[in-house]
């Protein structure tokens, strides 16, 4: 536990990993970025001024402050001196920089992870809760290998067979998250009914996927609901797909890492962690969840639809 005050307020409270929460370097990187951004703001320096003083690009300052890149402790020392941070703060942040050097299991799959997605995987690994609305696809954590292969073959026709299998192996490794023995996160998921009606990979593949969904729904930490066609409109029409990631809190109830909304787009992703942004998505998810079928009725629908797909 490290703490200090800047201009009368506490700005750094916890920089160590929580027990039983494998984070790799992602969470420490984001923490470090936020603290450095706060120091720059308190020093009344713009990103442009900071970049000029450090002889770096503005893009590099942005990557550092958003946790998209790691830093050597010597770089942190230089930044702190430019921003005028006191010695005890500089030493604390240099220690946090060393923490960012640890690597998660996913770094072994760097050749098949889409650019920037390693940040999401690290946050997913550290999360204690996931709230997700998925209007078009079964999410990656619940996909069968054949369902995922069908998606890749349809949407990434240029991939070679060995690349496909490498991506499938990565996905299988990600899926260990929800069944791991130690502190698996709670997953609450709402699927649009179209997701279970669309036979991705053909009826046999989709039937197997639906039965897998029903099986996973029996896990104590997995809750899946379906937003049925006959319920009409709901807030998901406006939000599109999203995931809200929640993290450990300290003994006094404060977040070690702020809740984050992940919104994946066709050409990139957004990470939203401002309180009003998270509150908006949390409210939308609550409404979508409450309008959906119950977990029991949703599981029955998975099995029923699977049987229908198996029928000639």
N, C-alpha and C positions, 0 to 999 in steps of 0.2 A: 504494500500500500504506500503510495507516494502522493503527497499533496502540497500545494503551495497556493499563495494568493497573488493576484495581480489586480492592482487598483481596488483592493478591498473585497474581491470575490474569489472563491475557490474555483480553479480552472482545471486541475488534474486530480483525480481521485483514485483511479485504479488502472494499472497498466499490466497487470499479470493475467495470464490465462485462467479461466475458471476451471476447477477440476471437472473431469469427465466431459469436457466440451472441446473436442479437437478443432482447433481454429486454423492451423497452419499459420500463415503470416497475414492473412487478410484483415482480421479484426485489429491487430496491433497497427497495421499500416494505416487503416482508416482513422484510428485513434490519433496516431501521430500526425496525420494530415490535418485533422480538426484543430489540434493544439497549435500547430504551426500557423494555420490560418488565423487563429485567434491572436497569436502573437503579432502577426503582420498587421491585423486590424487595429490592435491596441497601439502599435507603433505608427498608425496612420499612414501606412504605405500601401499604394495600389499594387496590383499584380505587376504592372509595367515597371514601376519604380523598384520593386523587389527584384525583378528579373535583371534590370540594369545593374543594380548593386551587386548581385551575385554573378553576373555575366552568364546568365542562363536564358533560355527562351521563356516566353510567357506560357507556352504550352507545357513546359516542364514544371513550372510552378503550379499550374492547374492539376497536372497528374499527381504531384506530391500531395496537394491539399485534398484531393478526392480519393486518395488511397490507391491509385492505379499504378504506383511504382514504389519500389523500396528505396531506402537511403542508407548510406554508410553513416556510422556514428560521427565520423569526421565532417561529413556534409552537414549533419544536424548541428554540430558545434559551430560551423561557419554561419549557418542561417541564424542561430541564436545570437551570435555576436552582432550580425547585421541588424537584427531586430531589437537589440538591446535587452535581451532576457537576462535575469539575474543568474548567478552561478548555479544555485541549487536547482533552478528550472532547467538550465542547460544540461546538467548532469543527469537529471531525471529523463529528459527526452533522448539523450544519447543512449541511456539504458533501454528505452523503448525501441529505439532504432535497431539495437542488437536483437531484440525480440522479433523484429520483422524478418529476420534472416531464416527462421525456421520454415520448413516447407511441408505442405500437406501431401497426401498420397497422390493427388491429381496431377502434380508436377511431372510424374512419370508418363502422363498422357498428353504432354504439351504439344505433340505433333498432330493431334486430332481435336484439340479443344479450340473452338472458334475464338477469334481474337477478342479479348476482354471478358470471355465467359469464365475464366479462372477466378475472377473477382467474385462472381455470383456463387460458384461452387464453394469457395471459402466461407462466404456468408451463410450458405445453406448448411454447411457442416457445423457452424457455430450456433445456429438457431435453435431455440427451444420450442418455437411454434411456427407453423406455416399456415397461412390462410390464403387459399387460392381460388380464383374463378377462372375456369377454362371453357370458353364457348365453342372451340373447334377441335381440340385434340385431347386424348388421354395424356396427362402430364408425364414427363420423363421418369419420375420416381415410381410410377405405377405401370409403365409400359412393359409388355412382353417383348422378348427379343425379336420375334417375327413381326410384330406390329411396328417396331422401330425400324427394322430392315425394310419393310414396305414403304415407310415414309421416306427413308433415305433413297431408295431406288426410284421413287416417284419424283422427289424434289431435288435430288442431287445425282442426276444420271451420269455425271462424269466420274463418280467415285469408283475406284477399283475394289474388287472383292475383299482384298486384305485391309483396305482402309475402312470399309463397312464393318468388318469384324472387329477392328480396333475400336471403332466408335461404339459398337455394341458392348465390348468389354468395359469401356469407360462407363457406359450407362449402368451396367450391372454393378460396378463398383460404387457408383453413386447411390444405387438403390439399397445398399447395405445400411444406409443411414436410418431408414425407418424400421428396420428389424434388429438393429444392433442391441446387444444386451444392456449396455451402459447408456442411460439417459437418451433414449430415442426421442426425437422431437414429436410434438403433437401436430398432426396434419388434419386440417379441415378443408375439404375440397367441395366445390360445387361445379358440376358439369352441366352444360347445356344439353338438352335431350338430343340435339342433332349429333353430338359426339358419339352417342351409343348406337345411333341408327345408321351411321355412315360406315359401310363395311371396308375399312382400310385393310388392304391386303387380301380382300376376298372374305367370304362369309366364314370359312373355317378359321382363318386367322383372327377375325373379329370375335367369333364366338369364344375362342380360347381367351382372348383379351378380356371379354366381359366376365367370364368365369374367374379369371385372375382378379379382377376388380372386386368381385363378390368375396373372394377368399381374403384379400387384403383388408376389406371392410370389417372383417371379424377381429382384426388386431385392436388391442385396447387403446392404441394411440392414433388410430386412423378412422376418420369420420368422413364419409362420402355421401353427398346428396345430389339429386338431379333436379335441375330447373326445367319443369315440363312445359311443353308447348301450350297446354290448355290454361296455364296460369297467366298468360299474357305478358305484358311488358314488365321489366324490372330494371334497376339501375345499371346492370351489366351491359345494357344496350349502349349506354354512354361511356362506360369505363373501358370496355374491351377487356382482354385478359390481363390479369395482374396477380402478384403474390405479395403478401405482407409477411415479412420475416420479423419475428420477435426474439429477443435475446435475454440472457440472464440478468436478473436484477440483484443489487447488493442487499445487505441486511436491512438497510433503511428504505428499501423500495425504489431506489434510483436505478436507472438503466446503466449497465456497463457499456452498452452499445445501443444507440437509439434505434427504435423500430424503423425498418426500411421497407419501402414499397419498390418492388422490381417490376418494371414494365418493359417487356421485350417488343421491339419493333422490327420491321423488315430489314432496316439498314443499321440498327443499333439498339441500345437499351438505355433506359433511364433508371437511376437510383434516387428515390425521393425520400428524404429523412427529416424534412421540416415538419414541425408538430401539426400545422394546419393541413399539410398535404396528407400525412398519415391519417389524421382524423377523418378527412374526406373519404379516403379509401376504406377505412375501417367502418364508417357509417354505411357505405355502399355494400360492403361485404355482409354486414349484419342484415340488411334488407334482403339481399339476394339469398342468404342462408335461410332466413325465416320464411321466404316465399317458396322455397324448394320442398320437394318431397322429404319425408323423414328418412333417416338412414335405413331403417328396416324396409320401408317401401321401395327405396332406391335399390337396395340389394336384391329384393324380389324382382324388380324390373330388369336388373342385369341378367339374372338367371333366366327369366322368361324370354328376354330378347335373344340370349344365347341359344335357347332351345329352338326358337323360331328360325334362327339362322342355320341350325343343323338340319332342320326339316327339308325334305326335297321339294 
